[in-house]
Amino acid sequence: MNLLKSDLLEPNKDSITNAFSSFLQKEAKYKNQYLQCNYKNAFDGYSFMGQKDSLNQYDFDMLHSFVLSDFHAIKEFPVEFQPFLINEWPKLISKVKEHELKIIEKYQLPFEELYKEDKMGYMMSCNYYPKPKEIGIRNNNQLRLSTHPDVSLFTTFPYGIKEGLSYYENEKRIELKEQTKTISFLGYFAEFFSNKKNFALEHQVELPTDFSSERYSFAVFSIPKPTSTFIVNQKEISGKEYYDKYLSIF
């Protein structure tokens, strides 16, 4: 149960791609107004390549990212993203949630109560990987994005995914080719909440064969709401406390 595929949830990613691209073209002074340290909940905000204090990437990872979520008001995000958040986000999240519930039913996963009790929220990680040759990369002995499990219950790529994502299965590295279907897999919250009855998929992003190619990806994460509480090992824990536990594994 490493990868879970379905028909496309939302085939047109032009709106979010154009919004993110427009944001990235702004000057640093503008973009830095939206760093993660300027948001109060979860992982929202901008992270840049080389940043020392990002919550979702190392300083040696080769990407820029912006995390959007339903934990902040739309007006708190850059204007470039606001049309997407107003017009497309609600429909996209509704479809992702429907997709997740089908997975839970199909594989008999112990997560349905989290949805019934409205404990889950959603964020999207918008990721841009620059052309390796433009950032001085000369060999393939590095990763674009380091090996990690996600903070999520489910990680879903609603627009499919370009090649580059890889993971390990029985100690064998599996490289994914470009996918036109929606891809989902389990994150660390699934492992944590189920007391390791289910396991997060550790994955990474490889350098491309063509060093003149850039890469965009958009992943939707279902994560516990910061103020929600749940019981694990007979102990009550909040979403915010879970985030801290997740970050402690790095």
CYANA upper distance limits for C-alpha pairs under 8 A (distance plus 0.5 A):
  1 MET  CA    185 PHE  CA      8.45
  2 ASN  CA    185 PHE  CA      6.58
  2 ASN  CA    186 LEU  CA      8.10
  2 ASN  CA    201 LEU  CA      7.17
  3 LEU  CA    183 ILE  CA      7.04
  3 LEU  CA    184 SER  CA      6.37
  3 LEU  CA    185 PHE  CA      5.73
  4 LEU  CA    103 ILE  CA      8.32
  4 LEU  CA    183 ILE  CA      6.20
  4 LEU  CA    184 SER  CA      5.42
  4 LEU  CA    185 PHE  CA      6.52
  5 LYS  CA    181 LYS  CA      6.77
  5 LYS  CA    182 THR  CA      5.98
  5 LYS  CA    183 ILE  CA      5.30
  5 LYS  CA    184 SER  CA      6.86
  6 SER  CA    181 LYS  CA      6.28
  6 SER  CA    182 THR  CA      5.78
  6 SER  CA    183 ILE  CA      7.45
  7 ASP  CA    181 LYS  CA      5.73
  7 ASP  CA    182 THR  CA      6.54
  8 LEU  CA    158 PRO  CA      7.07
  8 LEU  CA    159 TYR  CA      7.06
  8 LEU  CA    160 GLY  CA      7.74
  8 LEU  CA    180 THR  CA      7.71
  8 LEU  CA    181 LYS  CA      5.57
  8 LEU  CA    182 THR  CA      5.72
  9 LEU  CA     92 LEU  CA      8.04
  9 LEU  CA     95 LYS  CA      6.94
  9 LEU  CA     96 VAL  CA      7.83
  9 LEU  CA    158 PRO  CA      6.13
  9 LEU  CA    159 TYR  CA      7.59
  9 LEU  CA    182 THR  CA      7.14
 10 GLU  CA     92 LEU  CA      7.35
 10 GLU  CA    158 PRO  CA      6.60
 10 GLU  CA    159 TYR  CA      6.50
 11 PRO  CA    158 PRO  CA      8.15
 11 PRO  CA    159 TYR  CA      5.98
 12 ASN  CA    159 TYR  CA      7.68
 13 LYS  CA     17 THR  CA      6.60
 13 LYS  CA    159 TYR  CA      6.95
 14 ASP  CA     18 ASN  CA      6.38
 15 SER  CA     19 ALA  CA      6.66
 15 SER  CA     84 PHE  CA      6.97
 16 ILE  CA     20 PHE  CA      6.57
 16 ILE  CA     81 PHE  CA      7.76
 16 ILE  CA     84 PHE  CA      6.84
 17 THR  CA     21 SER  CA      6.53
 17 THR  CA    216 TYR  CA      8.01
 18 ASN  CA     22 SER  CA      6.51
 19 ALA  CA     23 PHE  CA      6.80
 19 ALA  CA     80 GLU  CA      5.57
 19 ALA  CA     81 PHE  CA      5.93
 19 ALA  CA     84 PHE  CA      8.23
 20 PHE  CA     24 LEU  CA      6.71
 20 PHE  CA     66 PHE  CA      8.39
 20 PHE  CA     80 GLU  CA      7.67
 20 PHE  CA     81 PHE  CA      7.60
 20 PHE  CA    126 CYS  CA      7.72
 21 SER  CA     25 GLN  CA      6.87
 22 SER  CA     26 LYS  CA      7.41
 22 SER  CA     80 GLU  CA      7.15
 23 PHE  CA     31 LYS  CA      7.75
 23 PHE  CA     78 PRO  CA      8.19
 23 PHE  CA     80 GLU  CA      6.61
 24 LEU  CA     31 LYS  CA      8.00
 26 LYS  CA     30 TYR  CA      6.93
 26 LYS  CA     31 LYS  CA      7.07
 27 GLU  CA     31 LYS  CA      7.00
 28 ALA  CA     32 ASN  CA      6.35
 29 LYS  CA     33 GLN  CA      7.33
 30 TYR  CA     34 TYR  CA      8.26
 31 LYS  CA     35 LEU  CA      7.75
 31 LYS  CA     46 TYR  CA      7.82
 32 ASN  CA     46 TYR  CA      7.92
 33 GLN  CA     38 ASN  CA      7.65
 34 TYR  CA     38 ASN  CA      6.63
 34 TYR  CA     39 TYR  CA      8.16
 34 TYR  CA     45 GLY  CA      6.00
 34 TYR  CA     46 TYR  CA      6.15
 34 TYR  CA     77 PHE  CA      7.96
 34 TYR  CA     78 PRO  CA      7.92
 35 LEU  CA     39 TYR  CA      7.98
 35 LEU  CA     45 GLY  CA      5.54
 35 LEU  CA     46 TYR  CA      4.98
 35 LEU  CA     47 SER  CA      6.81
 36 GLN  CA     43 PHE  CA      7.08
 36 GLN  CA     44 ASP  CA      6.23
 36 GLN  CA     45 GLY  CA      4.73
 36 GLN  CA     46 TYR  CA      6.21
 36 GLN  CA     47 SER  CA      7.52
 36 GLN  CA     54 SER  CA      7.73
 36 GLN  CA     55 LEU  CA      8.26
 37 CYS  CA     45 GLY  CA      8.28
 38 ASN  CA     45 GLY  CA      8.07
 39 TYR  CA     44 ASP  CA      6.87
 39 TYR  CA     45 GLY  CA      7.19
 41 ASN  CA     71 PHE  CA      7.09
 41 ASN  CA     72 HIS  CA      8.04
 41 ASN  CA    226 PRO  CA      7.43
 42 ALA  CA     71 PHE  CA      8.12
 42 ALA  CA    226 PRO  CA      7.19
 42 ALA  CA    240 LYS  CA      7.79
 42 ALA  CA    243 TYR  CA      7.90
 43 PHE  CA     55 LEU  CA      7.18
 43 PHE  CA     56 ASN  CA      8.01
 43 PHE  CA     67 VAL  CA      6.99
 44 ASP  CA     66 PHE  CA      7.65
 44 ASP  CA     67 VAL  CA      5.09
 44 ASP  CA     68 LEU  CA      6.00
 44 ASP  CA     69 SER  CA      7.04
 44 ASP  CA    123 MET  CA      8.33
 45 GLY  CA     66 PHE  CA      5.84
 45 GLY  CA     67 VAL  CA      5.63
 45 GLY  CA     68 LEU  CA      7.29
 46 TYR  CA     64 HIS  CA      8.14
 46 TYR  CA     65 SER  CA      6.32
 46 TYR  CA     66 PHE  CA      4.88
 46 TYR  CA     67 VAL  CA      7.09
 47 SER  CA     51 GLN  CA      7.30
 47 SER  CA     54 SER  CA      6.31
 47 SER  CA     56 ASN  CA      8.33
 47 SER  CA     57 GLN  CA      8.23
 47 SER  CA     64 HIS  CA      6.25
 47 SER  CA     65 SER  CA      5.69
 47 SER  CA     66 PHE  CA      6.75
 48 PHE  CA     54 SER  CA      8.47
 48 PHE  CA     63 LEU  CA      7.29
 48 PHE  CA     64 HIS  CA      5.01
 48 PHE  CA     65 SER  CA      7.00
 49 MET  CA     59 ASP  CA      6.69
 49 MET  CA     60 PHE  CA      7.69
 49 MET  CA     61 ASP  CA      7.03
 49 MET  CA     62 MET  CA      6.35
 49 MET  CA     63 LEU  CA      5.84
 49 MET  CA     64 HIS  CA      5.94
 50 GLY  CA     58 TYR  CA      8.04
 50 GLY  CA     59 ASP  CA      4.60
 50 GLY  CA     60 PHE  CA      6.40
 50 GLY  CA     61 ASP  CA      7.81
 50 GLY  CA     62 MET  CA      8.49
 51 GLN  CA     58 TYR  CA      7.86
 51 GLN  CA     59 ASP  CA      5.43
 52 LYS  CA     58 TYR  CA      7.48
 52 LYS  CA     59 ASP  CA      5.72
 53 ASP  CA     59 ASP  CA      8.42
 54 SER  CA     58 TYR  CA      7.45
 54 SER  CA     59 ASP  CA      8.26
 55 LEU  CA    247 LEU  CA      8.20
 57 GLN  CA     61 ASP  CA      6.84
 57 GLN  CA    145 LEU  CA      8.10
 57 GLN  CA    146 SER  CA      8.39
 58 TYR  CA    146 SER  CA      8.14
 61 ASP  CA    143 LEU  CA      7.73
 61 ASP  CA    144 ARG  CA      6.12
 61 ASP  CA    145 LEU  CA      5.57
 61 ASP  CA    146 SER  CA      6.99
 62 MET  CA    129 TYR  CA      6.51
 62 MET  CA    130 PRO  CA      7.67
 62 MET  CA    143 LEU  CA      8.28
 62 MET  CA    144 ARG  CA      5.33
 62 MET  CA    145 LEU  CA      6.84
 63 LEU  CA    127 ASN  CA      7.05
 63 LEU  CA    128 TYR  CA      5.92
 63 LEU  CA    129 TYR  CA      4.93
 63 LEU  CA    130 PRO  CA      7.10
 63 LEU  CA    144 ARG  CA      7.55
 63 LEU  CA    145 LEU  CA      7.91
 64 HIS  CA    127 ASN  CA      6.39
 64 HIS  CA    128 TYR  CA      5.73
 64 HIS  CA    129 TYR  CA      7.09
 65 SER  CA    125 SER  CA      7.10
 65 SER  CA    126 CYS  CA      5.86
 65 SER  CA    127 ASN  CA      4.93
 65 SER  CA    128 TYR  CA      6.70
 66 PHE  CA    125 SER  CA      6.38
 66 PHE  CA    126 CYS  CA      5.64
 66 PHE  CA    127 ASN  CA      7.24
 67 VAL  CA    123 MET  CA      7.10
 67 VAL  CA    124 MET  CA      6.02
 67 VAL  CA    125 SER  CA      4.99
 67 VAL  CA    126 CYS  CA      6.62
 68 LEU  CA     77 PHE  CA      8.24
 68 LEU  CA    123 MET  CA      5.91
 68 LEU  CA    124 MET  CA      5.67
 68 LEU  CA    125 SER  CA      7.09
 68 LEU  CA    126 CYS  CA      8.35
 69 SER  CA    121 GLY  CA      8.46
 69 SER  CA    122 TYR  CA      6.24
 69 SER  CA    123 MET  CA      4.43
 69 SER  CA    124 MET  CA      6.67
 70 ASP  CA    121 GLY  CA      7.37
 70 ASP  CA    122 TYR  CA      6.69
 70 ASP  CA    123 MET  CA      7.14
 71 PHE  CA    121 GLY  CA      8.16
 71 PHE  CA    225 LYS  CA      8.27
 72 HIS  CA     76 GLU  CA      7.10
 73 ALA  CA     77 PHE  CA      8.04
 74 ILE  CA     82 GLN  CA      6.72
 74 ILE  CA     85 LEU  CA      7.23
 74 ILE  CA     86 ILE  CA      8.05
 75 LYS  CA     79 VAL  CA      8.11
 75 LYS  CA     82 GLN  CA      7.68
 77 PHE  CA     81 PHE  CA      7.23
 77 PHE  CA     82 GLN  CA      7.31
 78 PRO  CA     82 GLN  CA      7.24
 79 VAL  CA     83 PRO  CA      8.22
 81 PHE  CA     85 LEU  CA      6.80
 82 GLN  CA     86 ILE  CA      6.54
 83 PRO  CA     87 ASN  CA      6.38
 83 PRO  CA     88 GLU  CA      8.31
 84 PHE  CA     88 GLU  CA      5.66
 84 PHE  CA     89 TRP  CA      6.69
 85 LEU  CA     89 TRP  CA      5.24
 85 LEU  CA     90 PRO  CA      7.93
 86 ILE  CA     90 PRO  CA      8.00
 87 ASN  CA     91 LYS  CA      8.49
 88 GLU  CA     92 LEU  CA      6.63
 89 TRP  CA     93 ILE  CA      6.56
 90 PRO  CA     94 SER  CA      6.66
 91 LYS  CA     95 LYS  CA      6.85
 92 LEU  CA     96 VAL  CA      6.72
 93 ILE  CA     97 LYS  CA      6.55
 93 ILE  CA    122 TYR  CA      7.81
 94 SER  CA     98 GLU  CA      6.78
 95 LYS  CA     99 HIS  CA      6.61
 96 VAL  CA    100 GLU  CA      6.68
 96 VAL  CA    156 THR  CA      7.95
 96 VAL  CA    158 PRO  CA      7.93
 96 VAL  CA    220 VAL  CA      8.45
 97 LYS  CA    101 LEU  CA      6.76
 98 GLU  CA    102 LYS  CA      6.90
 99 HIS  CA    103 ILE  CA      6.98
100 GLU  CA    104 ILE  CA      6.73
100 GLU  CA    154 PHE  CA      7.88
101 LEU  CA    105 GLU  CA      6.71
101 LEU  CA    112 GLU  CA      7.80
102 LYS  CA    106 LYS  CA      6.49
103 ILE  CA    107 TYR  CA      6.51
103 ILE  CA    108 GLN  CA      8.43
103 ILE  CA    109 LEU  CA      8.36
104 ILE  CA    108 GLN  CA      5.93
104 ILE  CA    109 LEU  CA      5.32
104 ILE  CA    110 PRO  CA      7.86
104 ILE  CA    111 PHE  CA      7.33
104 ILE  CA    112 GLU  CA      7.36
105 GLU  CA    109 LEU  CA      7.33
110 PRO  CA    194 SER  CA      7.61
111 PHE  CA    115 TYR  CA      7.88
112 GLU  CA    116 LYS  CA      6.88
113 GLU  CA    117 GLU  CA      6.48
114 LEU  CA    118 ASP  CA      6.66
114 LEU  CA    119 LYS  CA      5.78
114 LEU  CA    120 MET  CA      6.89
115 TYR  CA    119 LYS  CA      6.66
115 TYR  CA    120 MET  CA      6.81
119 LYS  CA    224 PRO  CA      6.24
119 LYS  CA    225 LYS  CA      6.39
119 LYS  CA    228 SER  CA      6.04
119 LYS  CA    229 THR  CA      7.99
120 MET  CA    222 SER  CA      6.82
120 MET  CA    223 ILE  CA      6.06
120 MET  CA    224 PRO  CA      4.92
120 MET  CA    225 LYS  CA      5.87
120 MET  CA    228 SER  CA      8.45
121 GLY  CA    222 SER  CA      6.26
121 GLY  CA    223 ILE  CA      5.97
121 GLY  CA    224 PRO  CA      6.26
121 GLY  CA    225 LYS  CA      5.63
122 TYR  CA    220 VAL  CA      7.34
122 TYR  CA    221 PHE  CA      6.15
122 TYR  CA    222 SER  CA      5.21
122 TYR  CA    223 ILE  CA      6.52
123 MET  CA    220 VAL  CA      6.25
123 MET  CA    221 PHE  CA      5.81
123 MET  CA    222 SER  CA      7.22
123 MET  CA    223 ILE  CA      8.08
124 MET  CA    218 PHE  CA      7.19
124 MET  CA    219 ALA  CA      6.00
124 MET  CA    220 VAL  CA      4.81
124 MET  CA    221 PHE  CA      6.54
125 SER  CA    218 PHE  CA      6.24
125 SER  CA    219 ALA  CA      5.79
125 SER  CA    220 VAL  CA      6.97
125 SER  CA    221 PHE  CA      8.25
126 CYS  CA    216 TYR  CA      8.04
126 CYS  CA    217 SER  CA      6.68
126 CYS  CA    218 PHE  CA      5.28
126 CYS  CA    219 ALA  CA      7.31
127 ASN  CA    216 TYR  CA      6.12
127 ASN  CA    217 SER  CA      5.70
127 ASN  CA    218 PHE  CA      6.75
128 TYR  CA    214 GLU  CA      8.03
128 TYR  CA    215 ARG  CA      6.30
128 TYR  CA    216 TYR  CA      5.16
128 TYR  CA    217 SER  CA      7.21
129 TYR  CA    144 ARG  CA      7.82
129 TYR  CA    214 GLU  CA      6.12
129 TYR  CA    215 ARG  CA      5.44
129 TYR  CA    216 TYR  CA      6.86
130 PRO  CA    134 GLU  CA      7.74
130 PRO  CA    135 ILE  CA      7.87
130 PRO  CA    213 SER  CA      8.07
130 PRO  CA    214 GLU  CA      5.39
130 PRO  CA    215 ARG  CA      7.23
131 LYS  CA    135 ILE  CA      7.42
131 LYS  CA    211 PHE  CA      6.49
131 LYS  CA    212 SER  CA      5.56
131 LYS  CA    213 SER  CA      5.56
131 LYS  CA    214 GLU  CA      5.05
131 LYS  CA    215 ARG  CA      8.30
132 PRO  CA    136 GLY  CA      6.95
132 PRO  CA    137 ILE  CA      5.67
132 PRO  CA    138 ARG  CA      8.25
132 PRO  CA    207 LEU  CA      8.25
132 PRO  CA    211 PHE  CA      5.53
132 PRO  CA    212 SER  CA      6.95
132 PRO  CA    213 SER  CA      7.91
132 PRO  CA    214 GLU  CA      8.19
133 LYS  CA    137 ILE  CA      5.98
133 LYS  CA    138 ARG  CA      7.42
133 LYS  CA    211 PHE  CA      5.87
133 LYS  CA    212 SER  CA      6.47
134 GLU  CA    212 SER  CA      8.20
140 ASN  CA    207 LEU  CA      6.82
142 GLN  CA    206 GLU  CA      8.10
142 GLN  CA    207 LEU  CA      7.54
143 LEU  CA    204 GLN  CA      7.73
143 LEU  CA    205 VAL  CA      6.55
143 LEU  CA    206 GLU  CA      5.43
143 LEU  CA    207 LEU  CA      6.22
144 ARG  CA    204 GLN  CA      8.19
144 ARG  CA    205 VAL  CA      5.80
144 ARG  CA    206 GLU  CA      5.97
144 ARG  CA    207 LEU  CA      6.02
145 LEU  CA    204 GLN  CA      5.97
145 LEU  CA    205 VAL  CA      5.34
145 LEU  CA    206 GLU  CA      7.55
146 SER  CA    203 HIS  CA      8.40
146 SER  CA    204 GLN  CA      5.84
146 SER  CA    205 VAL  CA      7.42
147 THR  CA    202 GLU  CA      6.71
147 THR  CA    203 HIS  CA      5.64
147 THR  CA    204 GLN  CA      4.93
147 THR  CA    205 VAL  CA      8.25
148 HIS  CA    202 GLU  CA      5.52
148 HIS  CA    203 HIS  CA      6.14
148 HIS  CA    204 GLN  CA      7.11
149 PRO  CA    187 GLY  CA      6.37
149 PRO  CA    188 TYR  CA      6.36
149 PRO  CA    200 ALA  CA      6.41
149 PRO  CA    201 LEU  CA      6.31
149 PRO  CA    202 GLU  CA      4.99
149 PRO  CA    203 HIS  CA      7.03
150 ASP  CA    155 THR  CA      7.75
150 ASP  CA    187 GLY  CA      5.29
150 ASP  CA    188 TYR  CA      6.23
150 ASP  CA    200 ALA  CA      7.97
150 ASP  CA    201 LEU  CA      8.35
150 ASP  CA    202 GLU  CA      8.19
151 VAL  CA    187 GLY  CA      6.29
151 VAL  CA    188 TYR  CA      5.77
151 VAL  CA    189 PHE  CA      6.56
151 VAL  CA    221 PHE  CA      8.21
151 VAL  CA    223 ILE  CA      7.52
151 VAL  CA    243 TYR  CA      7.94
151 VAL  CA    246 TYR  CA      6.97
152 SER  CA    186 LEU  CA      7.70
152 SER  CA    187 GLY  CA      5.07
152 SER  CA    188 TYR  CA      6.42
152 SER  CA    189 PHE  CA      5.88
152 SER  CA    190 ALA  CA      7.76
152 SER  CA    221 PHE  CA      5.72
152 SER  CA    222 SER  CA      5.81
152 SER  CA    223 ILE  CA      5.40
153 LEU  CA    186 LEU  CA      6.33
153 LEU  CA    187 GLY  CA      5.45
153 LEU  CA    188 TYR  CA      7.02
153 LEU  CA    189 PHE  CA      5.23
153 LEU  CA    190 ALA  CA      5.22
153 LEU  CA    221 PHE  CA      7.64
153 LEU  CA    222 SER  CA      5.98
153 LEU  CA    223 ILE  CA      6.30
154 PHE  CA    184 SER  CA      7.04
154 PHE  CA    185 PHE  CA      6.20
154 PHE  CA    186 LEU  CA      5.17
154 PHE  CA    187 GLY  CA      5.96
154 PHE  CA    190 ALA  CA      7.91
154 PHE  CA    221 PHE  CA      6.43
154 PHE  CA    222 SER  CA      6.05
154 PHE  CA    223 ILE  CA      8.36
155 THR  CA    184 SER  CA      5.85
155 THR  CA    185 PHE  CA      5.93
155 THR  CA    186 LEU  CA      6.71
155 THR  CA    187 GLY  CA      6.83
155 THR  CA    219 ALA  CA      6.93
155 THR  CA    220 VAL  CA      6.27
155 THR  CA    221 PHE  CA      5.24
155 THR  CA    222 SER  CA      7.28
156 THR  CA    182 THR  CA      7.52
156 THR  CA    183 ILE  CA      6.19
156 THR  CA    184 SER  CA      4.73
156 THR  CA    185 PHE  CA      7.27
156 THR  CA    219 ALA  CA      6.02
156 THR  CA    220 VAL  CA      5.56
156 THR  CA    221 PHE  CA      6.93
157 PHE  CA    161 ILE  CA      7.12
157 PHE  CA    182 THR  CA      6.09
157 PHE  CA    183 ILE  CA      5.71
157 PHE  CA    184 SER  CA      6.81
157 PHE  CA    217 SER  CA      8.39
157 PHE  CA    218 PHE  CA      6.60
157 PHE  CA    219 ALA  CA      5.14
157 PHE  CA    220 VAL  CA      6.73
158 PRO  CA    181 LYS  CA      8.26
158 PRO  CA    182 THR  CA      5.34
158 PRO  CA    183 ILE  CA      7.36
158 PRO  CA    218 PHE  CA      8.09
158 PRO  CA    219 ALA  CA      7.60
158 PRO  CA    220 VAL  CA      7.84
159 TYR  CA    180 THR  CA      7.73
159 TYR  CA    181 LYS  CA      7.65
159 TYR  CA    182 THR  CA      6.52
159 TYR  CA    218 PHE  CA      7.88
160 GLY  CA    178 GLU  CA      8.18
160 GLY  CA    179 GLN  CA      5.66
160 GLY  CA    180 THR  CA      5.26
160 GLY  CA    181 LYS  CA      5.48
160 GLY  CA    182 THR  CA      5.24
160 GLY  CA    183 ILE  CA      6.69
161 ILE  CA    178 GLU  CA      6.21
161 ILE  CA    179 GLN  CA      5.64
161 ILE  CA    180 THR  CA      7.30
161 ILE  CA    182 THR  CA      8.39
161 ILE  CA    183 ILE  CA      8.15
161 ILE  CA    217 SER  CA      7.08
162 LYS  CA    177 LYS  CA      7.44
162 LYS  CA    178 GLU  CA      4.85
162 LYS  CA    179 GLN  CA      6.86
162 LYS  CA    215 ARG  CA      8.01
162 LYS  CA    217 SER  CA      7.99
163 GLU  CA    175 GLU  CA      8.24
163 GLU  CA    176 LEU  CA      6.22
163 GLU  CA    177 LYS  CA      5.02
163 GLU  CA    178 GLU  CA      4.87
163 GLU  CA    179 GLN  CA      7.97
164 GLY  CA    175 GLU  CA      7.36
164 GLY  CA    176 LEU  CA      7.02
164 GLY  CA    177 LYS  CA      7.71
164 GLY  CA    205 VAL  CA      5.73
164 GLY  CA    206 GLU  CA      5.51
164 GLY  CA    207 LEU  CA      7.30
164 GLY  CA    208 PRO  CA      7.05
165 LEU  CA    175 GLU  CA      6.74
165 LEU  CA    176 LEU  CA      6.20
165 LEU  CA    203 HIS  CA      7.52
165 LEU  CA    204 GLN  CA      6.36
165 LEU  CA    205 VAL  CA      5.06
165 LEU  CA    206 GLU  CA      6.86
166 SER  CA    173 ARG  CA      7.27
166 SER  CA    174 ILE  CA      5.90
166 SER  CA    175 GLU  CA      4.82
166 SER  CA    176 LEU  CA      6.28
166 SER  CA    203 HIS  CA      6.16
166 SER  CA    204 GLN  CA      6.07
166 SER  CA    205 VAL  CA      6.65
166 SER  CA    206 GLU  CA      7.50
167 TYR  CA    173 ARG  CA      6.14
167 TYR  CA    174 ILE  CA      5.83
167 TYR  CA    175 GLU  CA      7.25
167 TYR  CA    201 LEU  CA      7.76
167 TYR  CA    202 GLU  CA      6.64
167 TYR  CA    203 HIS  CA      4.90
167 TYR  CA    204 GLN  CA      6.98
168 TYR  CA    172 LYS  CA      5.74
168 TYR  CA    173 ARG  CA      4.88
168 TYR  CA    174 ILE  CA      6.29
168 TYR  CA    202 GLU  CA      7.69
168 TYR  CA    203 HIS  CA      7.71
169 GLU  CA    173 ARG  CA      6.86
169 GLU  CA    174 ILE  CA      7.34
179 GLN  CA    183 ILE  CA      8.25
185 PHE  CA    200 ALA  CA      8.17
185 PHE  CA    201 LEU  CA      7.08
186 LEU  CA    190 ALA  CA      6.63
186 LEU  CA    191 GLU  CA      8.41
186 LEU  CA    199 PHE  CA      7.41
186 LEU  CA    200 ALA  CA      5.46
186 LEU  CA    201 LEU  CA      6.42
187 GLY  CA    191 GLU  CA      7.50
187 GLY  CA    199 PHE  CA      7.97
187 GLY  CA    200 ALA  CA      4.89
187 GLY  CA    201 LEU  CA      6.70
188 TYR  CA    192 PHE  CA      6.56
188 TYR  CA    199 PHE  CA      7.67
188 TYR  CA    200 ALA  CA      5.39
188 TYR  CA    201 LEU  CA      8.41
188 TYR  CA    246 TYR  CA      7.92
189 PHE  CA    193 PHE  CA      6.25
189 PHE  CA    200 ALA  CA      8.27
189 PHE  CA    223 ILE  CA      7.88
190 ALA  CA    194 SER  CA      6.51
190 ALA  CA    196 LYS  CA      8.43
190 ALA  CA    198 ASN  CA      6.81
190 ALA  CA    199 PHE  CA      7.26
190 ALA  CA    200 ALA  CA      7.13
191 GLU  CA    195 ASN  CA      6.58
191 GLU  CA    196 LYS  CA      5.17
191 GLU  CA    197 LYS  CA      7.18
191 GLU  CA    198 ASN  CA      5.57
191 GLU  CA    199 PHE  CA      5.22
191 GLU  CA    200 ALA  CA      6.22
192 PHE  CA    196 LYS  CA      6.66
192 PHE  CA    232 VAL  CA      8.44
193 PHE  CA    232 VAL  CA      6.63
194 SER  CA    198 ASN  CA      6.70
194 SER  CA    232 VAL  CA      8.49
195 ASN  CA    232 VAL  CA      8.04
195 ASN  CA    233 ASN  CA      8.18
207 LEU  CA    211 PHE  CA      8.28
208 PRO  CA    213 SER  CA      7.76
224 PRO  CA    228 SER  CA      7.02
224 PRO  CA    239 GLY  CA      5.63
225 LYS  CA    239 GLY  CA      6.00
225 LYS  CA    240 LYS  CA      8.28
226 PRO  CA    238 SER  CA      7.15
226 PRO  CA    239 GLY  CA      4.71
226 PRO  CA    240 LYS  CA      5.15
227 THR  CA    238 SER  CA      6.48
227 THR  CA    239 GLY  CA      6.25
227 THR  CA    240 LYS  CA      7.14
228 SER  CA    238 SER  CA      6.00
228 SER  CA    239 GLY  CA      6.03
229 THR  CA    236 GLU  CA      6.94
229 THR  CA    237 ILE  CA      5.91
229 THR  CA    238 SER  CA      4.72
229 THR  CA    239 GLY  CA      6.73
230 PHE  CA    236 GLU  CA      6.05
230 PHE  CA    237 ILE  CA      6.13
230 PHE  CA    238 SER  CA      7.04
231 ILE  CA    235 LYS  CA      5.77
231 ILE  CA    236 GLU  CA      5.02
231 ILE  CA    237 ILE  CA      6.79
232 VAL  CA    236 GLU  CA      7.02
232 VAL  CA    237 ILE  CA      7.81
237 ILE  CA    241 GLU  CA      6.69
237 ILE  CA    242 TYR  CA      7.33
238 SER  CA    242 TYR  CA      6.75
239 GLY  CA    243 TYR  CA      6.86
240 LYS  CA    244 ASP  CA      7.12
241 GLU  CA    245 LYS  CA      6.90
242 TYR  CA    246 TYR  CA      6.65
243 TYR  CA    247 LEU  CA      6.73
244 ASP  CA    248 SER  CA      6.70
245 LYS  CA    249 ILE  CA      7.53
246 TYR  CA    250 PHE  CA      8.43
